[in-house]
Amino acid sequence: MSSHTHTANSSERSGASWGVGQIILWQLIFAVGFFFGIQYGDLVRLF
């Protein structure tokens, strides 16, 4: 019984960490895209 509860808790924890990792990943992609968007905009403005 305790082993079953432990498995549920561990899977729940991994799911939560995966969700946090996904949020961080999307924020990183957005930050990089925003940075390159600014760089590209500056290049377009130069030309």
SEFIZA-3560 file (N, C-alpha, C; in Angstrom, 3 decimals):
REM SEFIZA-3560
<numar><xx>0.845</xx><yy>-1.198</yy><zz>0.000</zz><atom>N</atom></numar>
<numar><xx>0.000</xx><yy>0.000</yy><zz>0.000</zz><atom>CA</atom></numar>
<numar><xx>0.882</xx><yy>1.250</yy><zz>0.000</zz><atom>C</atom></numar>
<numar><xx>1.879</xx><yy>1.266</yy><zz>0.873</zz><atom>N</atom></numar>
<numar><xx>2.742</xx><yy>2.444</yy><zz>0.954</zz><atom>CA</atom></numar>
<numar><xx>3.528</xx><yy>2.612</yy><zz>-0.354</zz><atom>C</atom></numar>
<numar><xx>3.927</xx><yy>1.493</yy><zz>-0.961</zz><atom>N</atom></numar>
<numar><xx>4.689</xx><yy>1.580</yy><zz>-2.208</zz><atom>CA</atom></numar>
<numar><xx>3.819</xx><yy>2.195</yy><zz>-3.312</zz><atom>C</atom></numar>
<numar><xx>2.540</xx><yy>1.845</yy><zz>-3.330</zz><atom>N</atom></numar>
<numar><xx>1.627</xx><yy>2.408</yy><zz>-4.331</zz><atom>CA</atom></numar>
<numar><xx>1.507</xx><yy>3.926</yy><zz>-4.150</zz><atom>C</atom></numar>
<numar><xx>1.377</xx><yy>4.349</yy><zz>-2.869</zz><atom>N</atom></numar>
<numar><xx>1.275</xx><yy>5.779</yy><zz>-2.581</zz><atom>CA</atom></numar>
<numar><xx>2.566</xx><yy>6.487</yy><zz>-2.995</zz><atom>C</atom></numar>
<numar><xx>3.702</xx><yy>5.844</yy><zz>-2.738</zz><atom>N</atom></numar>
<numar><xx>4.979</xx><yy>6.448</yy><zz>-3.097</zz><atom>CA</atom></numar>
<numar><xx>5.066</xx><yy>6.628</yy><zz>-4.614</zz><atom>C</atom></numar>
<numar><xx>4.615</xx><yy>5.627</yy><zz>-5.362</zz><atom>N</atom></numar>
<numar><xx>4.647</xx><yy>5.705</yy><zz>-6.833</zz><atom>CA</atom></numar>
<numar><xx>3.767</xx><yy>6.857</yy><zz>-7.311</zz><atom>C</atom></numar>
<numar><xx>2.589</xx><yy>6.998</yy><zz>-6.722</zz><atom>N</atom></numar>
<numar><xx>1.678</xx><yy>8.069</yy><zz>-7.115</zz><atom>CA</atom></numar>
<numar><xx>2.318</xx><yy>9.429</yy><zz>-6.836</zz><atom>C</atom></numar>
<numar><xx>2.947</xx><yy>9.548</yy><zz>-5.652</zz><atom>N</atom></numar>
<numar><xx>3.572</xx><yy>10.821</yy><zz>-5.309</zz><atom>CA</atom></numar>
<numar><xx>4.730</xx><yy>11.142</yy><zz>-6.258</zz><atom>C</atom></numar>
<numar><xx>5.542</xx><yy>10.142</yy><zz>-6.576</zz><atom>N</atom></numar>
<numar><xx>6.693</xx><yy>10.383</yy><zz>-7.441</zz><atom>CA</atom></numar>
<numar><xx>6.230</xx><yy>10.773</yy><zz>-8.839</zz><atom>C</atom></numar>
<numar><xx>5.202</xx><yy>10.087</yy><zz>-9.357</zz><atom>N</atom></numar>
<numar><xx>4.707</xx><yy>10.417</yy><zz>-10.692</zz><atom>CA</atom></numar>
<numar><xx>4.083</xx><yy>11.813</yy><zz>-10.675</zz><atom>C</atom></numar>
<numar><xx>3.413</xx><yy>12.150</yy><zz>-9.591</zz><atom>N</atom></numar>
<numar><xx>2.801</xx><yy>13.473</yy><zz>-9.483</zz><atom>CA</atom></numar>
<numar><xx>3.887</xx><yy>14.549</yy><zz>-9.467</zz><atom>C</atom></numar>
<numar><xx>4.975</xx><yy>14.266</yy><zz>-8.734</zz><atom>N</atom></numar>
<numar><xx>6.065</xx><yy>15.229</yy><zz>-8.633</zz><atom>CA</atom></numar>
<numar><xx>6.725</xx><yy>15.414</yy><zz>-10.014</zz><atom>C</atom></numar>
<numar><xx>6.946</xx><yy>14.304</yy><zz>-10.730</zz><atom>N</atom></numar>
<numar><xx>7.588</xx><yy>14.411</yy><zz>-12.037</zz><atom>CA</atom></numar>
<numar><xx>6.692</xx><yy>15.183</yy><zz>-13.008</zz><atom>C</atom></numar>
<numar><xx>5.378</xx><yy>14.977</yy><zz>-12.908</zz><atom>N</atom></numar>
<numar><xx>4.453</xx><yy>15.706</yy><zz>-13.768</zz><atom>CA</atom></numar>
<numar><xx>4.501</xx><yy>17.199</yy><zz>-13.473</zz><atom>C</atom></numar>
<numar><xx>4.566</xx><yy>17.554</yy><zz>-12.185</zz><atom>N</atom></numar>
<numar><xx>4.632</xx><yy>18.965</yy><zz>-11.807</zz><atom>CA</atom></numar>
<numar><xx>5.937</xx><yy>19.588</yy><zz>-12.303</zz><atom>C</atom></numar>
<numar><xx>7.048</xx><yy>18.871</yy><zz>-12.122</zz><atom>N</atom></numar>
<numar><xx>8.338</xx><yy>19.395</yy><zz>-12.572</zz><atom>CA</atom></numar>
<numar><xx>8.353</xx><yy>19.535</yy><zz>-14.085</zz><atom>C</atom></numar>
<numar><xx>7.694</xx><yy>18.597</yy><zz>-14.798</zz><atom>N</atom></numar>
<numar><xx>7.630</xx><yy>18.679</yy><zz>-16.259</zz><atom>CA</atom></numar>
<numar><xx>6.859</xx><yy>19.929</yy><zz>-16.669</zz><atom>C</atom></numar>
<numar><xx>5.775</xx><yy>20.236</yy><zz>-15.939</zz><atom>N</atom></numar>
<numar><xx>4.995</xx><yy>21.432</yy><zz>-16.253</zz><atom>CA</atom></numar>
<numar><xx>5.832</xx><yy>22.685</yy><zz>-16.037</zz><atom>C</atom></numar>
<numar><xx>6.589</xx><yy>22.725</yy><zz>-14.935</zz><atom>N</atom></numar>
<numar><xx>7.449</xx><yy>23.883</yy><zz>-14.660</zz><atom>CA</atom></numar>
<numar><xx>8.523</xx><yy>23.994</yy><zz>-15.735</zz><atom>C</atom></numar>
<numar><xx>9.090</xx><yy>22.851</yy><zz>-16.123</zz><atom>N</atom></numar>
<numar><xx>10.117</xx><yy>22.869</yy><zz>-17.169</zz><atom>CA</atom></numar>
<numar><xx>9.556</xx><yy>23.373</yy><zz>-18.482</zz><atom>C</atom></numar>
<numar><xx>8.309</xx><yy>22.999</yy><zz>-18.788</zz><atom>N</atom></numar>
<numar><xx>7.690</xx><yy>23.453</yy><zz>-20.034</zz><atom>CA</atom></numar>
<numar><xx>7.494</xx><yy>24.968</yy><zz>-20.007</zz><atom>C</atom></numar>
<numar><xx>7.067</xx><yy>25.498</yy><zz>-18.851</zz><atom>N</atom></numar>
<numar><xx>6.877</xx><yy>26.947</yy><zz>-18.724</zz><atom>CA</atom></numar>
<numar><xx>8.212</xx><yy>27.662</yy><zz>-18.922</zz><atom>C</atom></numar>
<numar><xx>9.279</xx><yy>27.143</yy><zz>-18.282</zz><atom>N</atom></numar>
<numar><xx>10.596</xx><yy>27.761</yy><zz>-18.418</zz><atom>CA</atom></numar>
<numar><xx>11.053</xx><yy>27.686</yy><zz>-19.870</zz><atom>C</atom></numar>
<numar><xx>10.794</xx><yy>26.538</yy><zz>-20.525</zz><atom>N</atom></numar>
<numar><xx>11.209</xx><yy>26.374</yy><zz>-21.922</zz><atom>CA</atom></numar>
<numar><xx>10.515</xx><yy>27.398</yy><zz>-22.804</zz><atom>C</atom></numar>
<numar><xx>9.212</xx><yy>27.575</yy><zz>-22.634</zz><atom>N</atom></numar>
<numar><xx>8.477</xx><yy>28.541</yy><zz>-23.441</zz><atom>CA</atom></numar>
<numar><xx>8.945</xx><yy>29.968</yy><zz>-23.155</zz><atom>C</atom></numar>
<numar><xx>9.250</xx><yy>30.274</yy><zz>-21.897</zz><atom>N</atom></numar>
<numar><xx>9.749</xx><yy>31.622</yy><zz>-21.578</zz><atom>CA</atom></numar>
<numar><xx>11.101</xx><yy>31.849</yy><zz>-22.242</zz><atom>C</atom></numar>
<numar><xx>11.944</xx><yy>30.804</yy><zz>-22.259</zz><atom>N</atom></numar>
<numar><xx>13.261</xx><yy>30.914</yy><zz>-22.889</zz><atom>CA</atom></numar>
<numar><xx>13.107</xx><yy>31.128</yy><zz>-24.389</zz><atom>C</atom></numar>
<numar><xx>12.214</xx><yy>30.359</yy><zz>-25.026</zz><atom>N</atom></numar>
<numar><xx>11.985</xx><yy>30.512</yy><zz>-26.476</zz><atom>CA</atom></numar>
<numar><xx>11.470</xx><yy>31.918</yy><zz>-26.770</zz><atom>C</atom></numar>
<numar><xx>10.537</xx><yy>32.405</yy><zz>-25.942</zz><atom>N</atom></numar>
<numar><xx>9.976</xx><yy>33.739</yy><zz>-26.151</zz><atom>CA</atom></numar>
<numar><xx>11.051</xx><yy>34.816</yy><zz>-25.984</zz><atom>C</atom></numar>
<numar><xx>11.918</xx><yy>34.651</yy><zz>-24.958</zz><atom>N</atom></numar>
<numar><xx>12.975</xx><yy>35.636</yy><zz>-24.717</zz><atom>CA</atom></numar>
<numar><xx>13.959</xx><yy>35.665</yy><zz>-25.889</zz><atom>C</atom></numar>
<numar><xx>14.356</xx><yy>34.479</yy><zz>-26.364</zz><atom>N</atom></numar>
<numar><xx>15.296</xx><yy>34.412</yy><zz>-27.489</zz><atom>CA</atom></numar>
<numar><xx>14.653</xx><yy>34.992</yy><zz>-28.744</zz><atom>C</atom></numar>
<numar><xx>13.399</xx><yy>34.644</yy><zz>-29.000</zz><atom>N</atom></numar>
<numar><xx>12.704</xx><yy>35.170</yy><zz>-30.175</zz><atom>CA</atom></numar>
<numar><xx>12.548</xx><yy>36.682</yy><zz>-30.090</zz><atom>C</atom></numar>
<numar><xx>12.237</xx><yy>37.193</yy><zz>-28.902</zz><atom>N</atom></numar>
<numar><xx>12.091</xx><yy>38.634</yy><zz>-28.707</zz><atom>CA</atom></numar>
<numar><xx>13.426</xx><yy>39.337</yy><zz>-28.927</zz><atom>C</atom></numar>
<numar><xx>14.528</xx><yy>38.741</yy><zz>-28.415</zz><atom>N</atom></numar>
<numar><xx>15.861</xx><yy>39.326</yy><zz>-28.568</zz><atom>CA</atom></numar>
<numar><xx>16.251</xx><yy>39.392</yy><zz>-30.042</zz><atom>C</atom></numar>
<numar><xx>16.079</xx><yy>38.260</yy><zz>-30.757</zz><atom>N</atom></numar>
<numar><xx>16.437</xx><yy>38.250</yy><zz>-32.174</zz><atom>CA</atom></numar>
<numar><xx>15.497</xx><yy>39.140</yy><zz>-32.978</zz><atom>C</atom></numar>
<numar><xx>14.252</xx><yy>39.265</yy><zz>-32.519</zz><atom>N</atom></numar>
<numar><xx>13.318</xx><yy>40.157</yy><zz>-33.201</zz><atom>CA</atom></numar>
<numar><xx>13.798</xx><yy>41.602</yy><zz>-33.106</zz><atom>C</atom></numar>
<numar><xx>14.305</xx><yy>41.994</yy><zz>-31.944</zz><atom>N</atom></numar>
<numar><xx>14.837</xx><yy>43.343</yy><zz>-31.771</zz><atom>CA</atom></numar>
<numar><xx>16.081</xx><yy>43.518</yy><zz>-32.644</zz><atom>C</atom></numar>
<numar><xx>16.962</xx><yy>42.524</yy><zz>-32.646</zz><atom>N</atom></numar>
<numar><xx>18.178</xx><yy>42.597</yy><zz>-33.449</zz><atom>CA</atom></numar>
<numar><xx>17.824</xx><yy>42.716</yy><zz>-34.929</zz><atom>C</atom></numar>
<numar><xx>16.870</xx><yy>41.895</yy><zz>-35.392</zz><atom>N</atom></numar>
<numar><xx>16.462</xx><yy>41.917</yy><zz>-36.792</zz><atom>CA</atom></numar>
<numar><xx>15.818</xx><yy>43.265</yy><zz>-37.127</zz><atom>C</atom></numar>
<numar><xx>15.019</xx><yy>43.798</yy><zz>-36.182</zz><atom>N</atom></numar>
<numar><xx>14.380</xx><yy>45.090</yy><zz>-36.401</zz><atom>CA</atom></numar>
<numar><xx>15.429</xx><yy>46.190</yy><zz>-36.536</zz><atom>C</atom></numar>
<numar><xx>16.498</xx><yy>46.129</yy><zz>-35.730</zz><atom>N</atom></numar>
<numar><xx>17.561</xx><yy>47.128</yy><zz>-35.817</zz><atom>CA</atom></numar>
<numar><xx>18.274</xx><yy>47.024</yy><zz>-37.160</zz><atom>C</atom></numar>
<numar><xx>18.512</xx><yy>45.804</yy><zz>-37.634</zz><atom>N</atom></numar>
<numar><xx>19.169</xx><yy>45.624</yy><zz>-38.925</zz><atom>CA</atom></numar>
<numar><xx>18.295</xx><yy>46.181</yy><zz>-40.041</zz><atom>C</atom></numar>
<numar><xx>17.000</xx><yy>45.919</yy><zz>-39.974</zz><atom>N</atom></numar>
<numar><xx>16.085</xx><yy>46.433</yy><zz>-41.001</zz><atom>CA</atom></numar>
<numar><xx>16.068</xx><yy>47.961</yy><zz>-40.965</zz><atom>C</atom></numar>
<numar><xx>16.121</xx><yy>48.536</yy><zz>-39.765</zz><atom>N</atom></numar>
<numar><xx>16.107</xx><yy>49.985</yy><zz>-39.639</zz><atom>CA</atom></numar>
<numar><xx>17.393</xx><yy>50.567</yy><zz>-40.237</zz><atom>C</atom></numar>
<numar><xx>18.530</xx><yy>49.860</yy><zz>-40.072</zz><atom>N</atom></numar>
<numar><xx>19.789</xx><yy>50.356</yy><zz>-40.630</zz><atom>CA</atom></numar>
<numar><xx>19.703</xx><yy>50.412</yy><zz>-42.156</zz><atom>C</atom></numar>
<numar><xx>19.141</xx><yy>49.367</yy><zz>-42.744</zz><atom>N</atom></numar>
<numar><xx>18.996</xx><yy>49.361</yy><zz>-44.212</zz><atom>CA</atom></numar>
<numar><xx>17.741</xx><yy>50.143</yy><zz>-44.591</zz><atom>C</atom></numar>
//
